[in-house]
Amino acid sequence: MINKQRTVFIGSIFVVLISGTIIGVYFGVFHEKQTGDTDIIFTIQSAITTKKYTMTELMELESVEGYGGYKKATGTIVGSSLYEGVSLDVLLDEVGGISSDEDLKAIASDGWTVTYTSQMISGNVVAYDNETGDNQGIKKFQILLAYEVAGSNIPSDDGPLRIAFISEEGYLTDGNLWAKKVQTVEIREVVNMWSVYLYGLTNDSIDRSSFEAALCSGEENHSIFFVLQEGTRNNTYQGIPLWIIISLIDGELEDSTHYTFNDTLAFQGYDIILKNNEEQIILDSYDIARNNSYILTAKRNSVFLESNEAPLRIVGSSLTSSQMIYGIIEIWIDL
């Protein structure tokens, strides 16, 4: 009788333990489903503050969706597909926004980085037709930190988070703007700000901010594109016709705020000297006068030139490959 009671008692304890374990697991799982994950998956950082997010917290923010895709330098078109995520503007507001003298650096989990200027963040980037891949000039995009494509999670090769550019027309952008596996973004002061000095009948200079503003102005003859095959890649350079830059220093002052090209002086003839730290090329004013095939470029595939290639390069169909020098830091008019 005593042994039977012990057996019943021990069995009762066993049942209670098992039941408690099951209940604990159930409520643990239920609680986890209610509260979401606890793994930090994304960080945005400014000089003012830092914000960290789990995937659940990102998905609780107001979502945006739209069509977008990209064109690789090889010419391959990816998309257009439906992307969903958080507007980058919303995330920037969380840490105080971004100013015109700051850049945004996206850092992937594998260490790869992509830098976006304030003009890019405002949505002004080069667009391509989503069927033909033809250049459509500067168009307006919304930038997302995307976590879904076509109704599914971003594939592991690209995600779980990536930068996506969407528009009502579903335009494409350059592929190297679509940062993959984004883990951190940092707002920082522009680190590659530059000035190119101009010497002529008057002296002047042009810096990165004013150059980009001219590229994105949409005014006639201001933004020119030139596709140059380099190895297996077709790189798209974006710049300003050289003659427009020369108009700043050729003495043809129309009023206090606007310069026009001095045709008379150009056809009388003078040399234009473009210099980098190691070499120079000399062009004739008669050749470059109102000729859009001589292009001063600062961007390749929508991204500013860097290192020894920066700040400017001269490209165009009227130049030989040896004349298309990088790293231009001075431009002279030699009468």
N, C-alpha and C positions, 0 to 999 in steps of 0.2 A: 504494500500500500504506500509506504514511504517512498520507495523507488519510483512508483508510478507518478506520485505527486511531483517528485523532482523532475521527472521526464517532461511532465506537462509544464512545469515552471520554466525549465530551460528552453523548451520549445516556444513558450510564450515570449521569452526574451529575444529569441532568434527572430521571431516574426516581427517584433517591435523594431529590432535593429534593421532588418531588411526593409520594412515599411518606411522607417525613418530615412534610410539611404535613398530609397526611391523618391520619397517626397522631397528630400533635399536636392536631389539631382533635378527633379521636375521644376522646383521653384528656382533653382539656380539657372537652369536653361531659360525658364520663363522670364526671370529677372533680366538675364542677358539680352533676351530679345527685346525687352522693354527699354532698357537703358542704352543698348547699342554697344559697339566695340570700344575699346579703350586704347588702341594702338594709334599713336600720332602718325599720320600719313602725309601731312602737308604743313609747311611753315612759311609764313610771310613775314618779312623783317624790314623795318625802316629805321631811320636814326632815332625815331621817337619811341617805337614800341615793337614788340614781336607777338604774333598770334599763331597759335598752333591748333590744328584741327584733326579730328578723326574722320574717317570716311562718313560715318553717320552724321557728324556735325556739318560736314560739307553738304551732304544731301538734304539736310534740314534747312539750308539757306535757299532763298528764292532761286529757282532753276530757270534756265533759258535754253531754248533749242532752236536749231536752224541748220541749213545746209551749207556745207563747205568741203573743200578738198585742196589738193596741192599738186604742183607740177615739179617733178624732179629735174635736176640739171641735165639728165640724160634725155629729157623730153617726155618721160613716162607720166601719165596722168593718173592720179589716185583720187577717186571720188567723182562726183560730189555725193556725200553721204549725210545722213541726219545725225547731228551731234547734240548732246545735252550736257549741261554742266552749269557752273557758276560764272557769272560775268566777272571778268577781271576787275572791272570798275568797282564792284561790290567789295571785293577782297582788298583792293587798294584803299577804299574809304575806311576800312577797319583799322588801318595803320596810318591814317593821316593824308593819304593821296600821294600823287607824284607831281613834281614841278618840271618846268621846261629845262632846267639844268641838271636833271637827274635821269638816270637810266634804270631799267629793270633787268636784272640778271636772273635767268631761270637756270636752276642747277638740277641735273638728273641724278638718279640714284647711283648711276655708274660714273658720275663725275663730269659728264659732258655739260657744257654751258651754252646758252644762247642769250645774247644781249638785245634788248628792245629799247629803242629811243622813245622819248615822250611823244613824238609824232606818230610812231608805230602804235603806241598804246592808245592814242586817240582814234586809231582805226584807219589811218591814211597809209595804205600800202599798195604795191603793184598788184593788179588783178589780171587773171587769164581766163579766157572762155573755158567752161567746163567740158566742152566737147572737142573743140579744135585746139585748145591750148594757146590761142592767139592772144597777144598782149592787148589789154583793154585800158592801159594807163592807170593812173591812181584812182582807186575807188574806196568807198567807205565800208569798213567791216566792223563787226563786234567780236571781241576776243573773249574766249571762254577758257576756264580751267575745266576741261571736259572729263567726265567719268563714264559716259555711255556713247556708243555709236550704233546706229540702226537698232536701238532698243536693247542692246546688250552691253555688258561691261567692256571697257577698253581692253583689247587683248593684252596678254602679259608682255608681249614683245614691245608694246608701245606704252603700256599703262602701269599701274591703274589710273594714273592721271596724265593728261597731256594738254598742251596748248593747241587750241583750234580757232580758226578764223571763219566766221559765218557771215552770210549776207543774204538779202532777200532774193538776189539773183542766183545764189549758189556758186559764185565765182570761185576760182582757184587762187591760191597765193603760192609764193615760192616755198618749196618743200623744207628748206632749212629754217623756216620760221616756226614750223610745227614741232616744238620741243617735246621729246618723248620722256616717259618715266619721271615726270617732274616731281621733285620732292621738296624743293625750297625755291622761293624767289626772294631776291634782295633788292631793295631800292637803295641806290647809291649815287653819289655825285658822279657826273660824267668824268671818266678817267682818261678818255682819249680825245679830249677837246683839242682842237688845233686851229691855227690860222695860216693862211697862205698869203704872202705879201706880194702886192702888185705895184710895179714901178713904171711910170710913164710921164705924160705931160702933167698929170697929177698922180699922187700916190694914194694907195688904198689897201684894204685887205678884206678877205672873206673868211669867216670862221665856219665851224661845222653847223652851228644852229642856223645861220643865215643861208648857208648852202642848202640845208635840208628844207628850210622854209620855201626857198625858190623851187626845189624839186616838187614840193607838194602843193604849190600854189594853183596849179591847173591853168596858168596863163599860157598863151600861145608862145611856142618856141622856148619855154623854160625847161621842161622836162623831156629829155630825149632818151630813147632806148637803143642799145646796140648789142646785138647777139654775136658773140665771138666764140668760135669753136677752139677749145683748149684741151688737147688730148681727146678723150671720149666724151667730154662734157660740152654742152652749149651754154655758156655763161651769159647771163643778161646783165649788161652794165647800164646804169642809169646816171645821167648827168645833164649838164647844161652846155649849149653850144659855146665854143671858145669866144666867138665874136661878141657875145653878150657880156662876158667877163671883161673883155678888152674895152668895151664901151664905158667901163667905170674909170678908165685912165687915159682915154684918147682925146680928152679935152672938149668933147662935144656935150656941153652942159646945157640942157634945155631949161631946167629950173632948179630950185634948191634941193629938190628931193628925187629928181628923175634924170637919168642919163640916157642919151641915144647914141647910136653908133655913128662915128665920124667917117662917113663914106669918102669925103674929099681927101682926107689925110690917108686913108687906106689905099686909095687908088694912086696917090702920089708915091706910095711905097715906103714901108719900113719893115724891120725884122721883129719877130716875136720870139722871145727866148724863154723856154720853159726849163727850169733847173730842178734837179734833186741833189742829194748830197754827193753824188759821184759823177753825174753826167748832165748834158743838156742837149736839147734839140732846138733848131732854128726853123721857124716857119715864116712864110711871106704874107704880109698883110693883104695883098691882092687875092691870095688863095683862100684865106679864111673869112673874107668879108661876107657877112650874111650867109655863110655856108654851114649848114647844120651837120655836115659830115666830119667836122672836127669837134670832138666832144670831150669836155672835162668831166670826168666821172669820179664820184666818191663812193658809189655803192655797186656791189656785185651780188646778184640774186637777192636783192633787197637789204643786204647787210653792209654796213660801212666797212671799207677796206681797213685792214689792221697791220700792225708791225711795220716792216720795211715797205709794204705796199701803200701805206697811208702817207699823206692824206688824200692826194689826188692822182689820177692817172689820165693820160690822154689816149683816147681810142677813136676809131672811126674808119669809114671805108676809104677815105682819101689818104690814109697813113699806111706805111709799111709796118711790119711787125716790129722791126727794130726801133721805129719811131714811137711806139706805144709804151712810153716809159712810165714807171711807177714812181711814187714818192715825191711828187712835185711839191716844192715848198716855196718857190718864187716864180713870178712871171714878169718879164720885162718887155717894154717897148723900146727898141733901139732905132733912133732916127738917123 
